[in-house]
Amino acid sequence: MISIRFVPFFFSAVALVTLSAVAPLPAAEEVINGIAAIVNGDVVTFSQVRELVAAQQKSASEIYQGEELQNKIKEMRQHAVNDLIDRDLILQEFKKREFNIPAYIVDDSIQRIIRQEFGGDRAAFVKTLQAQGYTMARFRDNEKDKITVQAMRQSKTSDNIIVSPVKIQAYYDQHRDAYSTPAQIKLRMIVLKEGSSSEGSSDASSPTSVSKKQMAEEIREKLSGGAEFDRLAQMYSEDSTNESGGDWGWVERTTLNEDLAKVAFSLKPSEISPIIPVDNAYYILMVEAVKPAVTKPLSEVQQEIVQKLVQEEKLKGQERWLKELREKAYIKIL
């Protein structure tokens, strides 16, 4: 059965959180409810905090454990309390100004959730609400609060934000890596490992450490004489790419060991490397093609940067407004 919960309706620096599907809280979380904070006489409850962090806490429990997990959960809950305080401040400001959200907007939002989350099956939606212990009335109230928070936040952002060319250039210079593709090479590799036998070796009885080095020298000589790299890789290479002729495909510098990368990225197309000893193995590399590093010009990414900077300014405006609400409010975290 699909499980849903009603999430309090915004996170810091994020507009709104939609309804999400999560598993019911584990039995260990079903503790007696209490007050986590007071906001101008309204209360933030422990159950609200638990609902807000339930999905995050579940994910964290799969990554962390012990004291580290407890610290992560504590941090999540502290953030959740602050987010819920901000939500209450916004809802109180909305009520104070005697604004109104038309009923049809809430209806449209609920219908959209039914379409997106339940494939349009209203009966399945209602059944899921009941299974989670929620009434339609409570769901409507939560949805209305979500829409209210969104509307109030958006009302505090300007549609006439102008980003100067200086800021655009500065952002581009600071984030140039995000608009760059690193150099790549199309690489083939033959690997001979000391201490292992090679099916292609004609002298399996010879001392392994000597034979592998000697074999690498013989292979390198054959390649210099015009032998096909992929054929020799299939015959002699002792890594997982031998069946494909030692083909590593397109790789970036960070894919390779530093010693191998230094040699590989100095080769020209069709050039074969000298024998490279690394960690009890011998490597012979061939670069088939090279793609140089490419950075998109500012003209190509300027609109994307403008959108990012405009969004940052909108969020800053919302945060300034919230700061004013906090400064005028009575807030006590218990």
Backbone as numpy.savetxt, mean C-alpha at the origin, in Angstrom:
# Nx Ny Nz CAx CAy CAz Cx Cy Cz
-21.75 -16.06 5.31 -22.60 -14.86 5.31 -21.72 -13.63 5.31
-22.09 -12.62 4.52 -21.37 -11.37 4.52 -21.59 -10.69 5.85
-20.50 -10.14 6.43 -20.60 -9.47 7.72 -20.26 -8.00 7.54
-21.07 -7.14 8.11 -20.79 -5.71 7.97 -20.77 -5.07 9.33
-20.11 -3.94 9.39 -20.17 -3.16 10.62 -20.35 -1.71 10.26
-20.74 -0.90 11.22 -20.97 0.50 10.97 -19.79 1.26 11.53
-19.05 1.86 10.63 -17.82 2.50 11.02 -18.08 3.96 11.32
-17.58 4.52 12.43 -17.67 5.96 12.64 -17.02 6.65 11.45
-17.44 7.86 11.12 -17.40 8.25 9.73 -16.31 9.16 9.23
-15.17 9.31 9.89 -14.04 9.82 9.15 -12.75 9.61 9.93
-11.67 9.52 9.18 -10.36 9.43 9.78 -9.65 10.76 9.59
-8.61 11.01 10.38 -7.84 12.24 10.24 -7.27 12.32 8.84
-7.38 13.50 8.24 -6.84 13.79 6.91 -7.45 12.93 5.82
-8.59 12.33 6.09 -9.29 11.56 5.06 -10.75 11.97 5.10
-11.38 12.08 3.96 -12.74 12.61 3.91 -13.72 11.75 4.68
-14.03 10.55 4.16 -15.06 9.72 4.78 -14.69 8.27 4.68
-15.22 7.47 5.61 -15.05 6.02 5.56 -16.40 5.40 5.23
-16.45 4.53 4.24 -17.71 3.90 3.87 -17.93 2.63 4.66
-19.12 2.10 4.52 -19.46 0.83 5.16 -18.51 -0.24 4.68
-17.98 -1.05 5.61 -17.04 -2.09 5.20 -17.44 -3.42 5.80
-17.03 -4.50 5.11 -17.39 -5.84 5.57 -16.27 -6.41 6.39
-16.56 -6.76 7.64 -15.57 -7.36 8.51 -16.23 -8.43 9.33
-15.41 -9.28 9.93 -15.94 -10.32 10.79 -16.39 -9.72 12.11
-17.35 -10.31 12.79 -17.77 -9.81 14.10 -16.60 -9.78 15.05
-16.65 -8.90 16.05 -15.57 -8.82 17.01 -15.44 -10.12 17.78
-14.19 -10.56 18.06 -14.00 -11.78 18.83 -14.53 -11.62 20.25
-14.79 -12.76 20.87 -15.39 -12.75 22.20 -14.56 -11.94 23.18
-13.21 -11.97 23.02 -12.34 -11.27 23.95 -12.56 -9.76 23.91
-13.11 -9.24 22.80 -13.34 -7.82 22.68 -14.68 -7.38 23.23
-15.56 -8.33 23.51 -16.90 -7.99 23.99 -16.86 -7.69 25.47
-16.33 -6.49 25.81 -16.23 -6.09 27.20 -17.32 -5.09 27.52
-17.50 -4.81 28.82 -18.51 -3.86 29.24 -18.19 -2.49 28.65
-19.23 -1.82 28.15 -19.02 -0.53 27.51 -18.72 0.54 28.56
-18.10 1.61 28.11 -17.79 2.72 29.00 -17.51 3.96 28.21
-17.09 5.03 28.87 -16.85 6.31 28.22 -15.36 6.48 27.97
-15.00 6.73 26.71 -13.61 6.95 26.33 -13.26 8.43 26.33
-14.26 9.28 26.01 -14.02 10.72 25.98 -15.33 11.47 26.08
-15.25 12.73 26.52 -16.41 13.61 26.59 -16.15 14.80 25.67
-17.14 15.12 24.84 -17.00 16.21 23.86 -18.20 17.13 24.02
-18.02 18.25 24.74 -19.12 19.20 24.97 -20.37 18.51 25.51
-20.20 17.56 26.38 -21.35 16.88 26.96 -21.73 15.59 26.26
-21.35 15.42 24.99 -21.55 14.15 24.30 -20.43 13.19 24.67
-20.69 11.89 24.53 -19.68 10.92 24.93 -19.22 10.09 23.74
-17.95 9.72 23.80 -17.38 8.73 22.89 -17.21 7.45 23.69
-17.81 6.37 23.24 -17.81 5.13 24.02 -16.71 4.18 23.56
-16.37 3.26 24.45 -15.39 2.24 24.12 -15.85 1.39 22.94
-17.13 1.12 22.85 -17.63 0.29 21.75 -17.43 0.99 20.41
-17.59 2.31 20.38 -17.32 3.05 19.15 -15.85 2.93 18.75
-14.98 3.03 19.73 -13.54 2.91 19.47 -13.22 1.52 18.93
-13.79 0.49 19.57 -13.52 -0.88 19.11 -14.03 -1.10 17.70
-15.19 -0.57 17.38 -15.74 -0.73 16.04 -14.83 -0.07 15.00
-14.28 1.09 15.35 -13.45 1.83 14.40 -12.14 1.12 14.11
-11.58 0.42 15.10 -10.26 -0.19 14.90 -10.34 -1.70 14.64
-11.55 -2.26 14.58 -11.68 -3.72 14.49 -10.91 -4.30 13.31
-11.10 -3.73 12.12 -10.44 -4.27 10.93 -8.94 -4.09 11.02
-8.49 -2.91 11.48 -7.05 -2.65 11.62 -6.43 -3.59 12.65
-7.15 -3.81 13.74 -6.62 -4.67 14.80 -6.47 -6.11 14.31
-7.43 -6.56 13.52 -7.35 -7.91 12.98 -6.14 -8.05 12.07
-5.90 -7.05 11.23 -4.74 -7.08 10.34 -3.44 -7.05 11.13
-3.41 -6.21 12.17 -2.20 -6.09 12.98 -1.87 -7.39 13.69
-2.92 -8.12 14.12 -2.69 -9.38 14.85 -2.08 -10.46 13.96
-2.17 -10.27 12.63 -1.56 -11.22 11.71 -0.10 -10.88 11.43
0.32 -9.69 11.86 1.69 -9.24 11.59 2.52 -9.17 12.87
1.90 -8.65 13.94 2.62 -8.43 15.19 2.13 -9.39 16.27
2.88 -9.45 17.34 2.46 -10.27 18.48 3.09 -9.72 19.76
2.59 -10.21 20.88 3.15 -9.82 22.16 3.05 -8.34 22.45
4.10 -7.79 23.04 4.10 -6.39 23.45 3.98 -5.45 22.26
4.60 -5.83 21.13 4.54 -4.99 19.94 3.11 -4.87 19.44
2.36 -5.97 19.47 0.95 -5.94 19.07 0.15 -5.05 20.00
0.38 -5.18 21.31 -0.36 -4.37 22.26 -0.08 -2.88 22.06
1.17 -2.54 21.75 1.50 -1.14 21.50 0.81 -0.62 20.24
0.73 -1.47 19.20 0.05 -1.08 17.97 -1.44 -0.86 18.22
-2.05 -1.75 18.99 -3.48 -1.62 19.29 -3.72 -0.36 20.10
-2.85 -0.08 21.06 -2.99 1.12 21.87 -2.92 2.37 20.99
-1.98 2.37 20.06 -1.82 3.51 19.15 -3.06 3.68 18.27
-3.58 2.55 17.74 -4.79 2.60 16.91 -5.96 3.20 17.69
-6.12 2.77 18.93 -7.26 3.23 19.73 -7.13 4.70 20.09
-5.89 5.17 20.31 -5.70 6.59 20.58 -6.09 7.42 19.36
-5.68 6.96 18.18 -6.06 7.65 16.95 -7.58 7.62 16.78
-8.19 6.47 17.09 -9.63 6.33 16.93 -10.38 7.29 17.84
-9.93 7.44 19.07 -10.57 8.37 20.00 -10.52 9.79 19.44
-9.36 10.19 18.94 -9.23 11.54 18.37 -10.12 11.71 17.14
-10.21 10.68 16.31 -11.07 10.75 15.13 -12.54 10.89 15.53
-12.95 10.15 16.54 -14.33 10.20 16.99 -14.65 11.54 17.65
-13.67 12.12 18.33 -13.86 13.46 18.90 -14.11 14.47 17.79
-13.28 14.40 16.74 -13.46 15.32 15.62 -14.82 15.12 14.95
-15.24 13.86 14.83 -16.56 13.59 14.24 -17.66 14.24 15.05
-17.59 14.09 16.37 -18.61 14.68 17.23 -18.61 16.20 17.13
-17.44 16.81 17.06 -17.36 18.26 16.93 -18.03 18.74 15.64
-17.83 18.00 14.56 -18.43 18.37 13.28 -19.94 18.23 13.34
-20.42 17.12 13.91 -21.87 16.91 14.02 -22.52 17.96 14.91
-21.82 18.35 15.97 -22.35 19.39 16.86 -22.41 20.74 16.15
-21.39 21.03 15.33 -21.38 22.28 14.59 -22.52 22.31 13.57
-22.76 21.17 12.95 -23.86 21.06 11.98 -25.20 21.34 12.66
-25.40 20.75 13.83 -26.66 20.94 14.57 -26.80 22.38 15.04
-25.69 22.95 15.49 -25.69 24.33 15.98 -26.14 25.30 14.90
-25.74 25.03 13.67 -26.06 25.92 12.55 -27.42 25.59 11.92
-28.07 24.58 12.48 -29.43 24.20 12.05 -29.49 23.86 10.56
-28.45 23.20 10.10 -28.46 22.70 8.73 -29.31 21.44 8.66
-29.55 20.96 7.43 -30.39 19.77 7.27 -29.91 18.94 6.08
-29.94 17.63 6.23 -29.64 16.71 5.14 -30.96 16.14 4.64
-31.35 16.41 3.39 -32.61 15.88 2.87 -32.65 14.36 2.95
-33.83 13.82 3.23 -34.00 12.37 3.38 -33.61 11.61 2.12
-33.86 12.21 0.96 -33.59 11.47 -0.29 -32.09 11.23 -0.48
-31.25 12.12 0.08 -29.80 11.91 -0.04 -29.38 10.68 0.75
-29.95 10.52 1.95 -29.66 9.33 2.76 -30.18 8.08 2.05
-31.40 8.17 1.50 -31.97 7.02 0.77 -31.09 6.61 -0.40
-30.61 7.60 -1.15 -29.75 7.31 -2.30 -28.45 6.62 -1.86
-27.90 7.07 -0.75 -26.66 6.48 -0.25 -26.88 5.02 0.17
-28.02 4.75 0.82 -28.32 3.38 1.24 -28.52 2.48 0.03
-29.21 2.98 -0.96 -29.43 2.19 -2.18 -28.11 1.89 -2.87
-27.20 2.85 -2.85 -25.89 2.62 -3.47 -25.13 1.52 -2.73
-25.22 1.51 -1.41 -24.56 0.46 -0.62 -25.16 -0.91 -0.94
-26.48 -0.96 -1.04 -27.15 -2.23 -1.36 -26.70 -2.74 -2.73
-26.59 -1.83 -3.70 -26.14 -2.24 -5.04 -24.69 -2.71 -5.02
-23.83 -1.94 -4.36 -22.40 -2.22 -4.42 -21.97 -3.38 -3.52
-22.56 -3.46 -2.33 -22.14 -4.47 -1.36 -22.97 -5.75 -1.39
-24.20 -5.67 -1.91 -25.10 -6.81 -1.86 -25.71 -7.14 -3.21
-25.13 -6.58 -4.27 -25.62 -6.88 -5.61 -27.07 -6.50 -5.82
-27.54 -5.50 -5.08 -28.92 -5.06 -5.22 -29.94 -5.86 -4.42
-29.49 -6.83 -3.65 -30.39 -7.70 -2.88 -30.71 -7.04 -1.53
-31.82 -6.34 -1.46 -32.19 -5.64 -0.24 -32.48 -6.60 0.91
-33.06 -7.75 0.58 -33.37 -8.73 1.63 -32.09 -9.22 2.30
-31.05 -9.47 1.48 -29.77 -9.91 2.05 -29.17 -8.82 2.92
-29.33 -7.58 2.50 -28.84 -6.44 3.27 -29.52 -6.38 4.63
-30.83 -6.45 4.63 -31.59 -6.38 5.89 -31.25 -7.56 6.79
-31.13 -8.72 6.20 -30.79 -9.92 6.98 -29.44 -9.77 7.65
-28.49 -9.19 6.93 -27.16 -8.98 7.49 -27.20 -7.97 8.62
-28.00 -6.91 8.46 -28.16 -5.95 9.55 -28.67 -6.63 10.81
-29.67 -7.45 10.63 -30.27 -8.14 11.78 -29.27 -9.09 12.44
-28.50 -9.79 11.62 -27.51 -10.72 12.15 -26.45 -10.00 12.98
-26.16 -8.75 12.61 -25.16 -7.97 13.34 -25.76 -7.16 14.49
-27.09 -7.27 14.66 -27.73 -6.59 15.77 -28.04 -5.13 15.52
-28.14 -4.75 14.23 -28.44 -3.36 13.89 -29.83 -3.25 13.27
-30.49 -2.15 13.57 -31.79 -1.87 12.96 -31.58 -0.96 11.77
-32.56 -0.91 10.89 -32.49 -0.01 9.75 -32.44 1.45 10.22
-33.13 1.74 11.30 -33.14 3.11 11.82 -31.75 3.53 12.26
-31.06 2.61 12.93 -29.71 2.94 13.37 -28.78 3.09 12.17
-28.96 2.23 11.19 -28.13 2.32 10.00 -28.34 3.67 9.30
-29.61 4.09 9.20 -29.91 5.38 8.57 -29.25 6.52 9.34
-29.30 6.45 10.67 -28.68 7.49 11.48 -27.17 7.55 11.22
-26.55 6.38 11.17 -25.11 6.34 10.92 -24.76 6.87 9.54
-25.59 6.49 8.57 -25.34 6.95 7.21 -25.54 8.45 7.11
-26.53 8.96 7.79 -26.78 10.41 7.80 -25.60 11.15 8.43
-25.07 10.59 9.52 -23.90 11.21 10.15 -22.71 11.24 9.20
-22.53 10.15 8.47 -21.42 10.09 7.51 -21.55 11.18 6.46
-22.73 11.31 5.92 -22.99 12.32 4.88 -22.82 13.72 5.47
-23.24 13.90 6.70 -23.12 15.20 7.35 -21.65 15.60 7.49
-20.85 14.68 7.98 -19.42 14.96 8.16 -18.78 15.32 6.83
-19.13 14.56 5.80 -18.57 14.82 4.48 -18.97 16.21 3.99
-20.24 16.54 4.13 -20.73 17.83 3.65 -20.07 18.98 4.40
-19.94 18.84 5.71 -19.33 19.91 6.51 -17.86 20.07 6.17
-17.16 18.98 5.97 -15.74 19.06 5.59 -15.59 19.76 4.24
-16.41 19.34 3.29 -16.30 19.91 1.95 -16.66 21.39 1.94
-17.54 21.78 2.84 -17.93 23.20 2.90 -16.78 24.07 3.37
-15.76 23.47 3.97 -14.61 24.22 4.48 -13.42 24.18 3.53
-13.65 23.75 2.31 -12.59 23.74 1.30 -12.97 24.67 0.17
-11.99 25.35 -0.35 -12.22 26.29 -1.44 -12.03 25.61 -2.79
-12.86 25.99 -3.73 -12.71 25.48 -5.10 -11.83 26.39 -5.94
-11.28 27.42 -5.31 -10.48 28.40 -6.04 -9.03 28.41 -5.59
-8.53 27.25 -5.23 -7.13 27.15 -4.80 -6.22 27.24 -6.03
-5.28 28.16 -5.96 -4.32 28.34 -7.06 -2.95 27.89 -6.57
-2.33 27.00 -7.32 -1.00 26.49 -6.98 0.02 27.20 -7.84
0.99 27.81 -7.22 1.98 28.59 -7.96 2.95 27.68 -8.72
3.49 28.16 -9.83 4.50 27.38 -10.57 5.71 27.03 -9.71
6.04 27.90 -8.76 7.19 27.63 -7.88 6.93 26.39 -7.03
5.70 26.27 -6.49 5.36 25.09 -5.68 5.32 23.83 -6.53
4.83 23.96 -7.75 4.78 22.79 -8.65 6.19 22.30 -8.94
7.08 23.23 -9.25 8.47 22.86 -9.56 9.15 22.24 -8.34
8.90 22.82 -7.16 9.52 22.31 -5.93 9.04 20.89 -5.64
7.74 20.65 -5.81 7.21 19.30 -5.58 7.82 18.31 -6.56
7.91 18.71 -7.81 8.50 17.84 -8.84 9.94 17.50 -8.49
10.71 18.51 -8.08 12.13 18.27 -7.74 12.26 17.35 -6.54
11.38 17.50 -5.55 11.46 16.69 -4.34 10.99 15.25 -4.56
10.14 15.04 -5.57 9.56 13.70 -5.80 9.93 13.17 -7.19
11.07 13.59 -7.68 11.48 13.20 -9.02 11.54 11.67 -9.19
11.93 10.97 -8.13 12.02 9.50 -8.21 10.67 8.88 -8.52
9.60 9.50 -8.04 8.26 8.95 -8.28 7.87 9.03 -9.75
8.52 9.90 -10.48 8.21 10.07 -11.89 9.31 9.50 -12.79
10.15 8.65 -12.19 11.28 8.08 -12.93 11.18 6.56 -13.00
11.62 6.02 -14.12 11.76 4.57 -14.28 13.25 4.26 -14.27
13.74 3.43 -13.34 15.18 3.16 -13.27 15.68 2.39 -14.49
16.97 2.45 -14.70 17.57 1.71 -15.80 17.31 0.22 -15.63
17.11 -0.48 -16.75 16.88 -1.92 -16.74 17.74 -2.59 -17.81
18.05 -3.84 -17.58 18.75 -4.63 -18.58 18.02 -5.96 -18.77
18.05 -6.47 -19.99 17.50 -7.81 -20.27 18.67 -8.78 -20.14
18.62 -9.61 -19.12 19.78 -10.35 -18.66 19.64 -11.86 -18.83
20.74 -12.48 -19.24 20.88 -13.94 -19.17 22.07 -14.25 -18.27
21.99 -15.41 -17.60 23.00 -15.74 -16.61 23.29 -17.23 -16.59
24.56 -17.57 -16.47 24.99 -18.95 -16.23 25.61 -18.99 -14.84
25.15 -19.91 -14.01 25.63 -20.02 -12.63 26.20 -21.42 -12.40
27.42 -21.49 -11.91 28.04 -22.75 -11.52 28.38 -22.67 -10.04
27.87 -23.64 -9.27 28.01 -23.59 -7.82 29.00 -24.63 -7.34
29.94 -24.21 -6.55 30.90 -25.14 -5.97 30.18 -26.08 -5.02
30.57 -27.34 -5.03 29.95 -28.32 -4.15 28.76 -29.01 -4.74
28.39 -28.70 -6.00 27.27 -29.37 -6.65 27.75 -29.95 -7.96
27.05 -30.98 -8.45 27.43 -31.62 -9.71 26.63 -31.03 -10.84
27.17 -31.04 -12.03 26.49 -30.51 -13.21 26.20 -31.63 -14.17
24.94 -31.69 -14.62 24.57 -32.74 -15.57 25.35 -32.63 -16.86
25.77 -31.39 -17.18 26.48 -31.21 -18.43 27.97 -31.48 -18.31
28.46 -31.74 -17.09 29.89 -31.97 -16.90 30.29 -33.32 -17.47
31.36 -33.32 -18.22 31.85 -34.57 -18.80 32.81 -35.28 -17.87
33.17 -34.61 -16.77 34.12 -35.21 -15.85 33.63 -35.04 -14.43
32.63 -35.82 -14.08 32.02 -35.68 -12.76 32.93 -36.16 -11.66
34.00 -36.91 -11.97 34.87 -37.45 -10.94 35.96 -36.47 -10.53
36.13 -35.37 -11.25 37.18 -34.42 -10.92 36.80 -33.63 -9.68
37.76 -33.04 -8.95 37.45 -32.27 -7.74 36.47 -31.15 -8.04
35.43 -31.06 -7.23 34.33 -30.16 -7.54 34.77 -28.72 -7.63
35.50 -28.20 -6.60 35.86 -26.79 -6.58 36.71 -26.41 -7.76
37.59 -27.30 -8.18 38.45 -27.02 -9.32 37.66 -27.14 -10.61
36.85 -28.18 -10.73 36.11 -28.42 -11.97 35.13 -27.30 -12.28
34.49 -26.71 -11.25 33.52 -25.66 -11.52 34.21 -24.40 -12.03
35.34 -24.08 -11.45 36.07 -22.92 -11.94 36.58 -23.16 -13.35
37.12 -24.36 -13.55 37.63 -24.71 -14.87 36.50 -24.76 -15.89
35.35 -25.32 -15.45 34.19 -25.39 -16.33 33.73 -23.98 -16.73
33.72 -23.07 -15.77 33.32 -21.70 -16.06 34.26 -21.08 -17.09
35.56 -21.35 -16.96 36.53 -20.82 -17.92 36.30 -21.40 -19.31
35.99 -22.71 -19.36 35.74 -23.35 -20.65 34.47 -22.80 -21.30
33.43 -22.60 -20.48 32.17 -22.04 -21.00 32.42 -20.63 -21.53
33.17 -19.85 -20.75 33.45 -18.46 -21.17 34.21 -18.45 -22.49
35.12 -19.40 -22.66 35.89 -19.49 -23.91 34.99 -19.88 -25.07
34.06 -20.79 -24.84 33.12 -21.19 -25.90 32.24 -20.01 -26.31
31.80 -19.23 -25.33 30.97 -18.07 -25.63 31.75 -17.05 -26.45
33.02 -16.88 -26.12 33.86 -15.95 -26.88 34.04 -16.43 -28.32
33.96 -17.76 -28.50 34.11 -18.34 -29.83 32.81 -18.34 -30.62
31.73 -17.82 -30.05 30.47 -17.70 -30.78 29.39 -18.68 -30.38
29.62 -19.48 -29.33 28.58 -20.42 -28.87 27.37 -19.64 -28.37
26.18 -20.25 -28.51 24.95 -19.59 -28.09 24.81 -19.65 -26.57
24.59 -18.49 -25.99 24.53 -18.39 -24.53 23.41 -19.24 -23.96
22.21 -19.17 -24.58 21.08 -19.90 -24.01 21.29 -21.40 -24.05
21.95 -21.90 -25.10 22.21 -23.35 -25.19 23.15 -23.79 -24.08
24.21 -23.03 -23.83 25.15 -23.39 -22.77 24.52 -23.25 -21.39
23.64 -22.26 -21.23 22.94 -22.11 -19.95 22.05 -23.31 -19.68
21.37 -23.81 -20.69 20.53 -25.00 -20.54 21.36 -26.22 -20.15
22.55 -26.31 -20.70 23.41 -27.48 -20.45 24.11 -27.42 -19.09
24.56 -26.23 -18.68 25.47 -26.16 -17.54 24.96 -25.36 -16.34
24.09 -24.39 -16.56 23.74 -23.49 -15.45 23.00 -24.24 -14.35
23.27 -23.85 -13.11 22.72 -24.53 -11.94 21.80 -23.60 -11.13
21.06 -22.76 -11.82 20.04 -21.98 -11.12 18.68 -22.26 -11.74
17.65 -21.67 -11.20 16.28 -22.02 -11.59 15.91 -21.57 -13.00
16.77 -20.77 -13.65 16.44 -20.28 -14.98 17.12 -21.10 -16.08
17.73 -22.21 -15.71 18.51 -22.94 -16.74 17.64 -23.45 -17.88
16.41 -23.89 -17.56 15.56 -24.43 -18.62 15.17 -23.36 -19.64
15.14 -22.11 -19.21 14.82 -21.02 -20.13 16.06 -20.35 -20.69
17.19 -21.07 -20.61 18.42 -20.54 -21.18 19.04 -19.44 -20.34
18.81 -19.48 -19.04 19.38 -18.47 -18.15 18.71 -17.11 -18.26
17.48 -17.08 -18.75 16.79 -15.82 -19.01 16.20 -15.24 -17.71
16.69 -14.10 -17.30 16.18 -13.40 -16.13 15.20 -12.29 -16.51
15.02 -12.08 -17.79 14.12 -11.02 -18.24 14.69 -9.64 -17.92
13.80 -8.66 -17.85 14.21 -7.29 -17.54 14.38 -7.13 -16.03
15.55 -6.66 -15.61 15.82 -6.51 -14.18 16.37 -5.11 -13.91
16.12 -4.63 -12.70 16.69 -3.37 -12.24 17.94 -3.66 -11.42
18.72 -2.64 -11.16 19.96 -2.81 -10.42 19.73 -3.43 -9.05
18.63 -3.05 -8.39 18.38 -3.54 -7.03 18.01 -5.02 -7.00
17.73 -5.61 -8.18 17.37 -7.04 -8.22 18.58 -7.91 -7.95
19.76 -7.41 -8.27 20.97 -8.23 -8.26 21.85 -7.93 -7.06
22.66 -8.92 -6.73 23.75 -8.73 -5.78 24.60 -7.55 -6.25
25.13 -6.79 -5.32 25.88 -5.58 -5.67 27.04 -5.87 -6.62
27.77 -6.98 -6.38 28.90 -7.32 -7.25 28.43 -7.65 -8.66
27.31 -8.39 -8.77 26.77 -8.73 -10.08 26.21 -7.50 -10.78
25.51 -6.65 -10.01 24.91 -5.45 -10.60 25.97 -4.53 -11.18
27.07 -4.39 -10.47 28.15 -3.51 -10.93 28.66 -3.93 -12.30
28.81 -5.24 -12.50 29.28 -5.74 -13.79 28.17 -5.69 -14.83
26.98 -6.19 -14.45 25.88 -6.32 -15.40 25.51 -4.98 -16.03
25.47 -3.94 -15.21 25.03 -2.64 -15.73 26.15 -1.86 -16.41
27.32 -2.49 -16.49 28.40 -1.87 -17.27 28.52 -2.51 -18.65
27.77 -3.59 -18.89 27.85 -4.31 -20.17 27.01 -3.63 -21.24
27.46 -3.76 -22.47 26.70 -3.30 -23.62 25.85 -4.45 -24.15
24.83 -4.18 -24.95 24.02 -5.26 -25.53 24.88 -6.28 -26.26
24.61 -7.58 -26.00 25.32 -8.73 -26.58 26.70 -8.94 -25.99
27.10 -8.09 -25.06 28.42 -8.26 -24.43 28.34 -9.29 -23.32
29.39 -10.12 -23.22 29.45 -11.18 -22.21 30.44 -10.78 -21.14
30.07 -11.00 -19.91 30.91 -10.60 -18.78 32.07 -11.55 -18.59
33.09 -11.11 -17.86 34.10 -12.07 -17.39 33.47 -12.96 -16.33
34.17 -13.96 -15.88 33.66 -14.83 -14.81 33.66 -14.03 -13.51
32.54 -14.07 -12.80 32.40 -13.30 -11.57 32.24 -14.27 -10.39
33.23 -14.40 -9.52 33.08 -15.27 -8.35 32.33 -14.54 -7.23
31.25 -15.13 -6.77 30.47 -14.54 -5.67 29.94 -15.68 -4.80
30.30 -15.66 -3.52 29.74 -16.62 -2.55 29.79 -18.06 -3.04
30.99 -18.57 -3.32 31.18 -19.97 -3.71 30.43 -20.35 -4.98
30.30 -19.42 -5.87 29.68 -19.70 -7.16 30.35 -18.83 -8.22
30.20 -19.27 -9.48 30.79 -18.53 -10.60 29.67 -18.11 -11.54
29.67 -16.84 -11.91 28.62 -16.27 -12.74 29.19 -15.77 -14.06
28.45 -16.03 -15.11 28.74 -15.45 -16.41 27.45 -14.77 -16.88
27.53 -13.51 -17.22 26.35 -12.73 -17.57 26.41 -12.29 -19.03
25.23 -12.14 -19.60 25.13 -11.54 -20.92 23.93 -10.60 -20.93
24.14 -9.40 -21.40 23.06 -8.43 -21.51 22.56 -8.42 -22.94
21.27 -8.69 -23.11 20.69 -8.72 -24.46 20.22 -7.34 -24.92
19.76 -6.50 -23.97 19.27 -5.18 -24.33 19.31 -4.29 -23.09
19.29 -2.99 -23.32 19.39 -2.01 -22.23 18.27 -0.97 -22.36
17.62 -0.68 -21.24 16.67 0.43 -21.17 17.25 1.46 -20.21
17.63 2.63 -20.70 18.18 3.65 -19.80 17.12 4.19 -18.85
17.55 4.79 -17.76 16.62 5.42 -16.82 15.90 6.55 -17.53
14.61 6.68 -17.24 13.79 7.71 -17.88 13.01 8.46 -16.80
13.06 9.76 -16.86 12.27 10.61 -15.96 11.26 11.38 -16.78
9.99 11.27 -16.40 8.95 12.01 -17.12 9.18 13.51 -16.94
9.03 14.27 -18.00 9.21 15.72 -17.87 8.08 16.34 -17.05
8.36 17.51 -16.49 7.37 18.20 -15.66 6.08 18.45 -16.44
6.20 18.77 -17.71 5.01 19.06 -18.51 4.05 17.88 -18.57
4.59 16.67 -18.46 3.77 15.47 -18.56 3.04 15.15 -17.26
3.60 15.56 -16.14 3.02 15.21 -14.83 2.50 16.43 -14.08
2.52 17.58 -14.71 2.14 18.81 -14.01 0.72 18.78 -13.49
-0.23 18.30 -14.29 -1.62 18.27 -13.85 -1.80 17.36 -12.65
-1.11 16.22 -12.66 -1.17 15.30 -11.51 -0.63 15.97 -10.25
0.46 16.71 -10.39 1.04 17.41 -9.24 0.10 18.49 -8.74
-0.51 19.23 -9.64 -1.46 20.27 -9.24 -2.60 19.67 -8.42
-3.13 18.53 -8.87 -4.22 17.88 -8.15 -3.79 17.46 -6.74
-2.57 16.95 -6.62 -2.05 16.55 -5.31 -1.94 17.76 -4.39
-1.38 18.84 -4.91 -1.17 20.03 -4.09 -2.49 20.69 -3.71
-3.45 20.69 -4.62 -4.77 21.24 -4.31 -5.42 20.43 -3.20
-5.32 19.09 -3.29 -5.89 18.24 -2.26 -5.22 18.48 -0.91
-3.90 18.66 -0.92 -3.18 18.94 0.32 -3.68 20.24 0.95
-3.89 21.26 0.11 -4.37 22.54 0.63 -5.78 22.42 1.19
-6.62 21.61 0.54 -7.97 21.39 1.05 -7.93 20.72 2.42
-7.08 19.72 2.55 -6.97 19.02 3.83 -6.43 19.95 4.91
-5.49 20.82 4.55 -4.97 21.79 5.51 -6.08 22.73 5.97
-6.92 23.15 5.02 -8.04 24.02 5.37 -9.00 23.34 6.33
-9.30 22.07 6.07 -10.18 21.32 6.97 -9.56 21.18 8.34
-8.24 20.93 8.39 -7.57 20.75 9.68 -7.55 22.06 10.47
-7.38 23.19 9.79 -7.43 24.48 10.49 -8.81 24.71 11.11
-9.84 24.35 10.35 -11.21 24.49 10.86 -11.43 23.58 12.07
-10.98 22.35 11.98 -11.13 21.42 13.11 -10.36 21.91 14.33
-9.20 22.49 14.09 -8.41 23.03 15.21 -9.18 24.11 15.94
-9.88 24.96 15.17 -10.70 26.01 15.78 -11.83 25.41 16.61
-12.46 24.36 16.07 -13.54 23.71 16.82 -13.01 23.10 18.11
-11.84 22.48 18.04 -11.26 21.87 19.24 -10.95 22.91 20.31
-10.40 24.05 19.85 -10.00 25.09 20.81 -11.20 25.69 21.54
-12.35 25.69 20.89 -13.56 26.27 21.50 -14.36 25.23 22.30
-13.99 23.96 22.21 -14.79 22.91 22.82 -14.24 22.46 24.17
-15.13 21.83 24.94 -14.69 21.15 26.15 -14.48 19.67 25.77
-13.23 19.23 25.87 -12.89 17.85 25.50 -12.11 17.23 26.65
-12.56 16.06 27.06 -11.85 15.34 28.12 -11.72 13.88 27.69
-10.48 13.42 27.57 -10.21 12.02 27.25 -10.00 11.24 28.54
-10.77 10.20 28.74 -10.74 9.45 30.01 -9.79 8.27 29.92
